[in-house]
Amino acid sequence: MTISEGCLKETLRTQLAALTALDGVSGHEQAVVAYLRDALVPLVDEVQVDPMGNLYAVRNGSGTGPHLMLEAHSDEIGAMVKSIDPQGYLRILGVGGISPAMLVGRNVRVNGHHGVIGVKSGHLQSPEERSRVPQVSELYVDVGANSPDEVAALGIRIGDAVAYDSPLACFTGSDRVSGKAIDNRIGCTLLLQLARELAGTPVAGTVTMAICVQEEIGLRGAQVAAYRTRPDYAIAIDTFMSGDTPDVDYYTELSARIGAGPVLLLANSAHMGHPAVNQYVRDAARAAGVQLQESMVGQGMAATDAGAIHLSRAGVPTAGLSLARRYSHTPMCTLDLNDAAGALRILLALVRGMEGHTDLSFFAGAR
């Protein structure tokens, strides 16, 4: 590593804060992609953004090694403006796995403007209304306007994104942070820092760092990116639900904890980890001296972009490297930066060991 562990965690925290401060609801990732494009241009050999919004940062190999795709997604859950009523309130449509219970009274941003998600005052609610969670269709955003004309004067239109306004916050005396869009700006942060660490040093094979759009609404960008990139193998970097809160059983529901190391995601709703690539991740963790958790989720619970990548063309051997996080799909997603630092060390060891990644067959790595 070129920087100390303590400095690395602070670097990751600072970078994550900058990226989570940007709004990138699915289909509206322009600010995030532009930021990453500008940051990556001096660090790699080539940067491109395709018409869909996927970003490709390429380090050309110095030898005849394989082509590795490292992928993270740029989008976040949120909402869109569905209509504007005569009083200037915005009705919304949820985007991604948004939880109605997390919406009422939240600060949001709409096209850069402050807004509040409103609902009938508690003093006016019936006992039945107080006991249930209002659906997204019942909610509205107040942007301080009194009419559609005043909304239009703000530059807000139907179709604009509605993003949580929940800046990254640090827990006292801890390396843990919380805030919106940690899923998956931490993956973007890791790829950007990886590019910095690798800058000016040769790699045995070609590395494409792909940052993809629209993961939260169906793994869409990754499907296009994998087809375009044609990698020999891939690692999807994302976040993963933790099983270490009082309302989750670690052994029967989710065997992953924050602060216990990155997670090798063996299976999810859309992907089974490839045995050879899984083993290369294990080898890299061992070489880097990083504790690696291994876990999975059941059908219908969650999916990552690995689900789209591994089905591209004739099939791409793919593994999932994830970071456990609490309070998934809320504005208070919580992560331990020690896990992020460990994931970066694994990715560095993985890239530096690419010359040994010679067998990507179905039988390699099988137990």
C-alpha positions as CSV (number, residue, x, y, z in Angstrom):
1,M,0.0,0.0,0.0
2,T,1.2,3.5,-0.7
3,I,-0.6,5.1,2.3
4,S,-1.0,3.9,5.9
5,E,-4.1,2.1,7.1
6,G,-5.3,5.1,9.1
7,C,-4.8,7.5,6.2
8,L,-6.5,5.1,3.8
9,K,-9.6,5.0,5.9
10,E,-9.7,8.7,6.1
11,T,-9.2,8.9,2.3
12,L,-12.0,6.5,1.7
13,R,-14.3,8.4,4.1
14,T,-13.6,11.7,2.4
15,Q,-14.1,10.3,-1.0
16,L,-17.3,8.5,0.0
17,A,-18.6,11.8,1.5
18,A,-18.0,13.6,-1.8
19,L,-19.7,10.9,-3.9
20,T,-22.7,10.4,-1.6
21,A,-23.3,14.1,-1.6
22,L,-24.1,13.8,-5.3
23,D,-27.5,12.8,-6.4
24,G,-27.8,9.8,-8.8
25,V,-31.2,8.2,-8.7
26,S,-31.5,5.5,-11.3
27,G,-31.7,7.0,-14.7
28,H,-30.3,10.3,-13.5
29,E,-26.7,9.4,-12.7
30,Q,-25.1,12.3,-14.7
31,A,-23.5,14.1,-11.8
32,V,-21.9,11.0,-10.3
33,V,-20.6,9.8,-13.7
34,A,-19.2,13.2,-14.6
35,Y,-17.4,13.4,-11.3
36,L,-15.9,9.9,-11.7
37,R,-15.0,10.5,-15.3
38,D,-13.0,13.6,-14.5
39,A,-11.3,12.0,-11.5
40,L,-10.3,8.8,-13.5
41,V,-9.0,10.5,-16.7
42,P,-5.5,11.2,-15.3
43,L,-5.2,7.8,-13.6
44,V,-5.9,5.3,-16.4
45,D,-5.1,4.8,-20.1
46,E,-8.6,5.3,-21.4
47,V,-12.0,6.6,-20.1
48,Q,-15.2,6.3,-22.0
49,V,-18.9,6.8,-21.2
50,D,-21.4,5.0,-23.3
51,P,-24.8,6.4,-24.4
52,M,-26.5,4.6,-21.5
53,G,-24.2,6.2,-18.9
54,N,-21.9,3.4,-18.1
55,L,-18.3,4.5,-17.5
56,Y,-15.3,2.5,-18.5
57,A,-11.8,3.2,-17.1
58,V,-9.2,1.0,-18.7
59,R,-5.7,0.0,-17.6
60,N,-4.0,-1.7,-20.6
61,G,-1.9,-4.7,-19.6
62,S,1.8,-4.9,-20.1
63,G,1.7,-8.6,-21.0
64,T,-0.6,-11.3,-22.2
65,G,-2.6,-11.7,-19.0
66,P,-6.4,-11.9,-18.9
67,H,-9.0,-9.2,-19.2
68,L,-10.6,-8.5,-15.8
69,M,-13.7,-6.4,-15.3
70,L,-14.2,-4.8,-11.9
71,E,-17.7,-3.3,-11.7
72,A,-19.7,-1.1,-9.3
73,H,-22.9,0.8,-9.9
74,S,-23.4,4.5,-9.7
75,D,-27.1,4.8,-9.1
76,E,-29.1,5.0,-5.9
77,I,-32.7,4.5,-4.9
78,G,-35.1,7.4,-4.8
79,A,-38.2,8.7,-6.6
80,M,-39.3,10.7,-9.6
81,V,-41.8,13.5,-9.9
82,K,-45.0,11.9,-11.2
83,S,-47.3,15.0,-11.3
84,I,-47.7,18.5,-9.9
85,D,-51.0,19.3,-8.2
86,P,-52.8,22.7,-8.3
87,Q,-51.3,23.7,-4.9
88,G,-47.7,23.1,-6.1
89,Y,-47.1,19.8,-4.3
90,L,-45.2,17.1,-6.2
91,R,-46.6,13.6,-6.4
92,I,-43.9,10.9,-6.7
93,L,-43.2,7.5,-8.0
94,G,-40.6,5.3,-6.2
95,V,-37.5,4.2,-8.0
96,G,-35.7,1.1,-6.9
97,G,-36.4,-0.7,-3.6
98,I,-37.5,2.3,-1.7
99,S,-39.2,1.7,1.6
100,P,-42.4,3.8,2.3
101,A,-41.7,3.6,6.0
102,M,-38.5,5.6,5.4
103,L,-40.1,8.5,3.5
104,V,-42.4,10.5,5.7
105,G,-40.9,13.8,6.8
106,R,-37.6,13.2,5.0
107,N,-35.5,16.0,3.6
108,V,-35.0,15.5,-0.1
109,R,-33.6,17.3,-3.2
110,V,-35.4,17.8,-6.4
111,N,-33.3,19.2,-9.2
112,G,-31.0,20.8,-6.6
113,H,-33.9,22.3,-4.6
114,H,-34.7,21.5,-1.0
115,G,-37.9,19.6,-0.4
116,V,-39.8,17.8,2.4
117,I,-41.8,14.6,1.9
118,G,-45.1,15.4,3.6
119,V,-48.1,13.5,4.9
120,K,-51.3,14.4,6.8
121,S,-50.5,15.9,10.2
122,G,-50.5,13.4,13.0
123,H,-53.0,15.5,14.9
124,L,-55.5,15.1,12.1
125,Q,-54.9,11.4,11.5
126,S,-57.4,8.8,12.5
127,P,-56.3,6.0,14.8
128,E,-56.2,3.7,11.8
129,E,-54.1,6.2,9.8
130,R,-51.6,6.5,12.7
131,S,-51.1,2.7,12.9
132,R,-50.2,2.1,9.2
133,V,-47.4,3.1,6.9
134,P,-48.6,5.4,4.1
135,Q,-47.9,4.2,0.6
136,V,-45.8,6.2,-1.8
137,S,-48.9,7.2,-3.8
138,E,-50.3,9.0,-0.7
139,L,-47.2,11.1,-0.2
140,Y,-46.1,14.3,-1.7
141,V,-43.0,16.6,-1.8
142,D,-43.3,20.2,-0.6
143,V,-40.7,22.4,-2.3
144,G,-42.1,25.7,-0.9
145,A,-44.3,26.4,-4.0
146,N,-47.9,27.4,-4.0
147,S,-48.7,26.6,-7.6
148,P,-47.5,24.7,-10.7
149,D,-46.2,28.0,-12.1
150,E,-44.0,28.5,-9.0
151,V,-42.8,24.9,-9.4
152,A,-41.9,25.6,-13.0
153,A,-40.0,28.7,-12.0
154,L,-37.8,26.5,-9.9
155,G,-37.0,24.5,-13.0
156,I,-38.7,21.4,-11.6
157,R,-40.5,19.2,-14.2
158,I,-42.3,15.9,-14.3
159,G,-39.7,13.2,-14.5
160,D,-37.1,14.9,-12.3
161,A,-35.4,12.8,-9.7
162,V,-36.1,13.0,-6.0
163,A,-33.1,12.1,-3.9
164,Y,-32.6,11.8,-0.1
165,D,-30.8,14.7,1.5
166,S,-28.9,12.7,4.1
167,P,-25.1,13.6,4.2
168,L,-22.5,11.1,5.3
169,A,-22.1,11.1,9.1
170,C,-19.4,9.5,11.3
171,F,-20.1,7.6,14.5
172,T,-18.1,9.0,17.5
173,G,-14.9,7.0,18.2
174,S,-15.6,4.6,15.4
175,D,-14.7,3.9,11.8
176,R,-18.4,3.5,11.0
177,V,-20.3,5.9,8.8
178,S,-24.0,6.3,7.8
179,G,-25.9,8.2,5.1
180,K,-27.6,7.9,1.8
181,A,-26.3,6.2,-1.4
182,I,-23.6,4.3,0.4
183,D,-25.1,1.5,-1.8
184,N,-23.1,1.7,-4.0
185,R,-21.0,4.8,-3.9
186,I,-18.6,2.8,-1.7
187,G,-18.0,0.5,-4.7
188,C,-17.3,3.6,-6.8
189,T,-15.0,4.9,-4.1
190,L,-13.0,1.6,-4.1
191,L,-12.6,1.6,-7.9
192,L,-11.4,5.2,-7.9
193,Q,-8.9,4.5,-5.1
194,L,-7.8,1.4,-6.8
195,A,-7.0,3.4,-9.9
196,R,-5.0,5.8,-7.8
197,E,-3.0,2.9,-6.2
198,L,-2.3,1.3,-9.6
199,A,-1.4,4.5,-11.4
200,G,2.0,4.3,-13.0
201,T,2.6,0.6,-12.2
202,P,2.3,-2.1,-14.8
203,V,-0.5,-4.7,-14.7
204,A,-0.1,-8.2,-16.2
205,G,-3.5,-8.1,-17.9
206,T,-6.1,-5.6,-18.9
207,V,-8.3,-4.1,-16.2
208,T,-11.6,-2.4,-17.0
209,M,-13.1,-0.6,-14.1
210,A,-16.8,-0.3,-15.1
211,I,-19.2,1.9,-13.2
212,C,-22.7,1.1,-14.3
213,V,-26.1,2.8,-14.2
214,Q,-29.5,1.5,-13.3
215,E,-28.6,-1.4,-11.1
216,E,-31.4,-0.6,-8.6
217,I,-34.1,-1.1,-11.3
218,G,-33.0,-4.3,-12.8
219,L,-29.2,-4.6,-13.3
220,R,-29.6,-2.8,-16.7
221,G,-26.3,-1.0,-17.1
222,A,-24.2,-4.0,-16.3
223,Q,-25.9,-6.0,-19.0
224,V,-24.8,-3.5,-21.6
225,A,-21.3,-3.0,-20.0
226,A,-20.4,-6.7,-19.9
227,Y,-21.5,-7.2,-23.5
228,R,-19.4,-4.2,-24.6
229,T,-16.4,-5.0,-22.5
230,R,-16.1,-8.8,-23.3
231,P,-14.0,-9.6,-20.2
232,D,-12.5,-13.0,-19.4
233,Y,-13.8,-12.7,-15.9
234,A,-15.4,-10.2,-13.6
235,I,-15.9,-9.1,-10.0
236,A,-19.1,-7.2,-9.0
237,I,-18.4,-4.9,-6.1
238,D,-21.4,-3.9,-4.1
239,T,-22.9,-3.7,-0.6
240,F,-24.7,-6.6,1.2
241,M,-27.2,-6.8,4.0
242,S,-25.7,-7.5,7.5
243,G,-27.2,-10.0,9.9
244,D,-25.9,-8.4,13.1
245,T,-28.8,-6.3,14.3
246,P,-31.3,-7.3,17.0
247,D,-34.1,-7.9,14.4
248,V,-32.1,-10.4,12.2
249,D,-30.9,-13.9,13.1
250,Y,-27.3,-14.2,12.1
251,Y,-27.4,-18.0,11.6
252,T,-30.8,-18.5,10.0
253,E,-31.1,-15.4,8.0
254,L,-27.8,-13.5,7.2
255,S,-24.4,-14.7,8.2
256,A,-22.5,-11.4,7.8
257,R,-21.4,-8.6,10.1
258,I,-20.1,-5.1,9.6
259,G,-16.5,-4.7,10.7
260,A,-15.7,-8.4,10.2
261,G,-14.2,-8.1,6.7
262,P,-15.5,-7.9,3.1
263,V,-18.0,-10.5,2.0
264,L,-17.4,-13.1,-0.7
265,L,-21.0,-13.3,-1.9
266,L,-21.4,-17.0,-2.9
267,A,-25.0,-16.7,-4.1
268,N,-27.8,-14.3,-4.5
269,S,-31.1,-14.1,-6.3
270,A,-29.5,-13.7,-9.7
271,H,-26.0,-15.2,-9.5
272,M,-24.0,-18.2,-8.2
273,G,-20.3,-17.3,-7.7
274,H,-18.0,-19.0,-10.2
275,P,-15.7,-21.5,-8.4
276,A,-12.5,-20.3,-10.1
277,V,-13.1,-16.6,-9.5
278,N,-14.3,-17.2,-6.0
279,Q,-11.0,-19.0,-5.4
280,Y,-9.0,-16.1,-6.9
281,V,-10.7,-13.8,-4.5
282,R,-9.9,-16.1,-1.5
283,D,-6.3,-16.2,-2.7
284,A,-6.1,-12.5,-2.9
285,A,-7.6,-12.0,0.6
286,R,-5.0,-14.5,2.0
287,A,-2.2,-12.7,0.2
288,A,-3.4,-9.3,1.5
289,G,-3.9,-10.6,5.0
290,V,-7.6,-9.7,5.0
291,Q,-10.3,-11.6,6.8
292,L,-12.9,-12.6,4.3
293,Q,-16.5,-13.4,5.2
294,E,-18.4,-15.8,3.0
295,S,-22.2,-15.5,2.8
296,M,-25.3,-15.8,0.6
297,V,-28.9,-14.8,0.4
298,G,-31.9,-16.8,-0.7
299,Q,-34.0,-16.5,-3.8
300,G,-36.0,-13.3,-4.1
301,M,-34.1,-11.5,-1.4
302,A,-31.4,-9.5,-3.3
303,A,-29.4,-9.4,-6.5
304,T,-26.2,-7.6,-7.7
305,D,-24.9,-6.7,-11.1
306,A,-23.1,-10.1,-11.1
307,G,-26.5,-11.5,-12.2
308,A,-26.3,-9.6,-15.5
309,I,-22.6,-9.8,-16.0
310,H,-22.2,-13.6,-15.8
311,L,-24.9,-14.1,-18.5
312,S,-23.3,-11.9,-21.1
313,R,-22.4,-13.5,-24.5
314,A,-21.2,-17.0,-23.9
315,G,-20.9,-16.5,-20.1
316,V,-18.5,-14.5,-17.9
317,P,-17.0,-16.2,-14.9
318,T,-18.0,-13.8,-12.1
319,A,-17.7,-13.4,-8.4
320,G,-19.3,-10.9,-6.0
321,L,-17.2,-8.9,-3.5
322,S,-19.5,-7.0,-1.1
323,L,-19.4,-4.9,2.0
324,A,-21.9,-5.6,4.8
325,R,-24.1,-2.7,5.6
326,R,-26.9,-2.1,8.0
327,Y,-30.3,-0.5,7.3
328,S,-30.4,-1.3,3.6
329,H,-32.2,1.0,1.2
330,T,-32.7,3.7,3.8
331,P,-31.2,7.2,4.1
332,M,-29.1,5.9,7.0
333,C,-27.2,2.9,5.4
334,T,-24.4,2.1,7.8
335,L,-20.9,0.8,6.9
336,D,-17.6,0.1,8.6
337,L,-14.6,1.7,6.8
338,N,-12.3,-1.2,7.9
339,D,-14.3,-3.5,5.6
340,A,-13.8,-1.0,2.8
341,A,-10.1,-0.8,3.4
342,G,-9.9,-4.6,3.4
343,A,-11.8,-4.8,0.1
344,L,-9.3,-2.4,-1.5
345,R,-6.4,-4.5,-0.3
346,I,-8.1,-7.6,-1.8
347,L,-8.6,-5.9,-5.1
348,L,-5.0,-4.7,-5.2
349,A,-3.8,-8.2,-4.5
350,L,-6.2,-9.6,-7.1
351,V,-4.9,-7.3,-9.8
352,R,-1.3,-7.8,-8.9
353,G,-1.8,-11.6,-9.1
354,M,-3.5,-11.6,-12.5
355,E,-0.6,-13.4,-14.2
356,G,-1.6,-16.5,-12.2
357,H,-5.2,-16.4,-13.2
358,T,-4.8,-18.9,-16.0
359,D,-7.6,-21.3,-15.4
360,L,-11.2,-20.0,-15.5
361,S,-12.8,-23.3,-16.3
362,F,-15.9,-24.6,-14.4
363,F,-13.8,-27.2,-12.6
364,A,-11.1,-24.8,-11.4
365,G,-11.5,-23.9,-7.8
366,A,-14.3,-26.5,-7.2
367,R,-14.1,-28.4,-3.9
